[in-house]
Amino acid sequence: MRVLTLDALASRIRAIPPRRGPTTVVALDGPAGSGKTTLAAQLSARLDDAPVVHMDDLYPGWDGLAAAARTVADEVLLPLAAGRQARYRRWDWYADAYAEWVDVPPAPTLLVEGCGSGSTPGAAALAMIIWLDAPHDVRQARGFARDGDGFRPHWERWARQEDALFAAERTRERADLRIATASPVPHDPQREVVAETAPGLDAAFG
C-alpha cells in the first residue's frame, strides 16, 4: 500500500486513452459505504468537472443491484463505446418507479460510481476500474449516517447482493487500483488516498 495524491491519480486518469469510443470511462466500484461517491466528487473537481453517473440512480429498488450492472452497460457504457449518446432512465426511490431519462453530457472523461459499475457487461468500455473498501463496521456506520434509518432494514439484504455480484464478477481482482478508505496509514483524506496498484501500474504513478 502507498499514499497517492488525488492530483497524481487525476493526472493518471487524464493520461489514459479511451478503451473504446471518444470517452475515457473510469468505474469506482466497491461495497456500500466504502467512499465511492466522495472520491468521485474529489476526482471530478480535478478533472475539469468530469460528469459523474451515480449507480444509485440506476438501481430499480433494493433488490436491483444485478439489474443495474446490466443497465449501466446497455444504456451508458456500450453506447459511449460505440460513439453514441448515452442516456439512462433514473429510478425514483420515493415513487418506487422509473422517472425521466437523463442524458450523459459528452466529455473527455466520465466517472461511473457505485456498486456494480465495474461489472463485466460493460467492462470493454472501461479504461480503468478503481476498487474502494473499508471494514464492515466503518462502512455500515457511514451508510446509516448518510442514508439514515431508511437504510438500516436493507443493509444485510443489500450486502448479500454485493457478495454474490462481486464474487461472480471478481471485481476486486480485476481492478487497476484498490483504495483503502479507512486505512491507518497516515494521510490527508482531502488530498490523498492509500492505494495498491495492479501489477505494471506502479511506474505510471511515479
C-alpha positions as CSV (number, residue, x, y, z in Angstrom):
1,M,0.0,0.0,0.0
2,R,1.2,3.5,-0.7
3,V,-0.1,7.1,-0.3
4,L,-1.1,8.6,-3.6
5,T,-2.2,12.1,-4.0
6,L,-5.5,12.8,-5.7
7,D,-3.8,15.1,-8.1
8,A,-1.5,12.3,-9.2
9,L,-4.5,10.0,-9.6
10,A,-6.4,12.6,-11.6
11,S,-3.3,13.2,-13.8
12,R,-3.0,9.4,-14.5
13,I,-6.7,9.2,-15.4
14,R,-6.3,12.2,-17.7
15,A,-3.5,10.4,-19.5
16,I,-5.3,7.2,-20.1
17,P,-6.8,6.9,-23.6
18,P,-10.4,5.7,-24.0
19,R,-10.8,2.0,-24.1
20,R,-13.3,2.4,-26.9
21,G,-15.1,5.4,-28.3
22,P,-14.2,9.0,-27.5
23,T,-14.5,9.0,-23.7
24,T,-12.2,7.7,-21.0
25,V,-14.6,5.9,-18.6
26,V,-13.5,5.2,-15.1
27,A,-15.5,2.9,-12.8
28,L,-15.4,3.4,-9.0
29,D,-16.7,0.2,-7.5
30,G,-16.9,-1.4,-4.1
31,P,-19.3,-2.2,-1.3
32,A,-21.8,0.2,0.2
33,G,-20.2,2.9,2.5
34,S,-16.7,2.5,1.0
35,G,-16.4,6.1,-0.1
36,K,-17.1,5.9,-3.9
37,T,-19.3,9.0,-4.1
38,T,-16.8,11.0,-2.1
39,L,-13.9,10.0,-4.3
40,A,-15.9,10.6,-7.5
41,A,-16.6,14.2,-6.4
42,Q,-12.9,14.7,-5.5
43,L,-11.8,13.4,-8.8
44,S,-14.4,15.2,-10.9
45,A,-13.3,18.5,-9.4
46,R,-9.7,17.7,-10.5
47,L,-10.8,16.6,-14.0
48,D,-12.4,19.8,-15.2
49,D,-15.7,18.8,-13.6
50,A,-15.9,15.5,-15.4
51,P,-19.5,14.2,-15.4
52,V,-20.4,11.5,-12.8
53,V,-23.0,8.8,-13.3
54,H,-24.3,7.5,-9.9
55,M,-25.4,3.9,-9.8
56,D,-27.9,4.9,-7.1
57,D,-29.9,6.5,-9.9
58,L,-30.0,3.2,-11.8
59,Y,-30.8,0.6,-9.2
60,P,-34.5,-0.4,-9.6
61,G,-35.1,-0.7,-5.9
62,W,-33.4,-2.6,-3.1
63,D,-33.1,-5.8,-5.0
64,G,-31.8,-4.2,-8.2
65,L,-28.0,-4.4,-7.9
66,A,-27.5,-7.1,-10.6
67,A,-30.1,-5.5,-12.9
68,A,-28.3,-2.1,-12.7
69,A,-25.0,-3.6,-13.6
70,R,-26.6,-4.7,-16.8
71,T,-28.4,-1.4,-17.3
72,V,-25.4,0.8,-16.9
73,A,-23.7,-1.3,-19.6
74,D,-26.6,-1.2,-22.0
75,E,-27.6,2.5,-21.5
76,V,-24.3,4.2,-20.7
77,L,-21.1,2.2,-21.3
78,L,-21.7,0.4,-24.5
79,P,-23.4,3.4,-26.3
80,L,-20.4,5.5,-25.3
81,A,-18.0,2.9,-26.6
82,A,-19.9,3.0,-29.9
83,G,-19.7,6.8,-30.1
84,R,-23.4,7.2,-29.5
85,Q,-25.4,9.3,-27.0
86,A,-25.5,7.7,-23.5
87,R,-28.7,8.2,-21.5
88,Y,-30.3,6.3,-18.7
89,R,-33.7,6.2,-17.0
90,R,-33.5,7.5,-13.5
91,W,-35.0,5.4,-10.7
92,D,-37.2,7.4,-8.3
93,W,-36.7,5.8,-4.9
94,Y,-39.7,7.7,-3.4
95,A,-42.1,6.7,-6.1
96,D,-40.6,3.3,-6.4
97,A,-40.7,3.6,-10.2
98,Y,-38.7,4.8,-13.2
99,A,-38.7,8.6,-13.8
100,E,-37.2,10.7,-16.5
101,W,-34.5,10.0,-19.0
102,V,-31.1,11.6,-18.2
103,D,-28.6,12.4,-21.0
104,V,-24.9,11.9,-20.1
105,P,-23.1,15.0,-21.3
106,P,-20.2,14.4,-23.7
107,A,-16.8,14.9,-22.1
108,P,-13.2,13.6,-22.3
109,T,-13.6,11.7,-19.1
110,L,-16.7,10.1,-17.4
111,L,-16.8,8.7,-13.9
112,V,-19.3,6.0,-13.1
113,E,-19.5,5.4,-9.3
114,G,-21.4,2.8,-7.4
115,C,-21.7,-0.9,-6.6
116,G,-21.7,-2.8,-9.9
117,S,-20.1,-0.1,-12.0
118,G,-17.1,-2.2,-12.8
119,S,-19.0,-5.4,-13.8
120,T,-18.2,-7.3,-16.8
121,P,-21.2,-6.5,-19.1
122,G,-19.7,-3.0,-19.7
123,A,-16.0,-3.8,-19.0
124,A,-15.0,-3.5,-22.6
125,A,-15.8,0.3,-22.3
126,L,-13.8,0.9,-19.1
127,A,-10.4,2.4,-19.3
128,M,-9.9,1.9,-15.5
129,I,-11.5,0.3,-12.5
130,I,-10.9,1.6,-9.1
131,W,-12.0,-0.6,-6.2
132,L,-12.7,1.0,-2.8
133,D,-13.2,-0.8,0.5
134,A,-13.2,-0.3,4.3
135,P,-14.0,-2.6,7.3
136,H,-17.7,-3.7,7.6
137,D,-18.4,-1.7,10.8
138,V,-16.9,1.5,9.3
139,R,-18.9,1.1,6.1
140,Q,-22.1,0.4,8.0
141,A,-21.8,3.4,10.2
142,R,-21.2,5.6,7.1
143,G,-24.2,4.1,5.4
144,F,-26.5,4.8,8.3
145,A,-25.1,8.3,8.8
146,R,-25.6,9.1,5.1
147,D,-29.0,7.5,4.4
148,G,-30.5,7.5,7.9
149,D,-32.6,4.8,9.4
150,G,-34.2,4.1,6.0
151,F,-31.1,2.2,5.0
152,R,-30.9,0.1,8.3
153,P,-33.5,-2.6,7.4
154,H,-32.0,-3.0,4.0
155,W,-28.3,-3.2,4.9
156,E,-27.9,-7.0,5.1
157,R,-30.3,-7.5,2.1
158,W,-28.0,-5.3,0.0
159,A,-24.8,-6.8,1.4
160,R,-25.9,-10.3,0.2
161,Q,-26.4,-9.0,-3.3
162,E,-23.0,-7.3,-3.2
163,D,-21.3,-10.5,-2.0
164,A,-22.9,-12.5,-4.8
165,L,-22.1,-10.0,-7.6
166,F,-18.6,-9.3,-6.5
167,A,-17.8,-13.0,-6.2
168,A,-19.2,-13.7,-9.7
169,E,-17.6,-10.7,-11.3
170,R,-14.2,-10.8,-9.4
171,T,-14.4,-7.0,-9.5
172,R,-11.7,-6.5,-6.8
173,E,-9.3,-8.8,-8.6
174,R,-9.9,-7.1,-11.9
175,A,-9.4,-3.6,-10.5
176,D,-6.5,-1.4,-11.7
177,L,-6.3,0.4,-8.3
178,R,-7.5,-0.7,-4.9
179,I,-8.1,2.0,-2.3
180,A,-8.5,1.5,1.5
181,T,-10.7,4.4,2.7
182,A,-10.2,3.7,6.4
183,S,-6.5,2.9,6.3
184,P,-4.4,3.5,9.4
185,V,-1.6,4.7,7.2
186,P,-1.2,8.4,7.9
187,H,-2.6,10.5,5.0
188,D,-4.8,13.6,4.4
189,P,-8.1,12.2,3.0
190,Q,-8.9,15.6,1.4
191,R,-5.9,15.3,-0.9
192,E,-4.6,11.7,-0.6
193,V,-5.6,8.1,-0.7
194,V,-4.0,4.9,0.4
195,A,-3.8,2.6,-2.6
196,E,-2.5,-0.6,-4.0
197,T,-1.9,-0.6,-7.8
198,A,-2.3,-3.5,-10.1
199,P,0.9,-5.1,-11.4
200,G,2.5,-2.9,-14.0
201,L,0.8,0.3,-12.9
202,D,3.3,1.4,-10.2
203,A,5.6,3.2,-12.6
204,A,2.6,5.1,-14.1
205,F,2.0,6.8,-10.7
206,G,5.7,7.7,-10.2
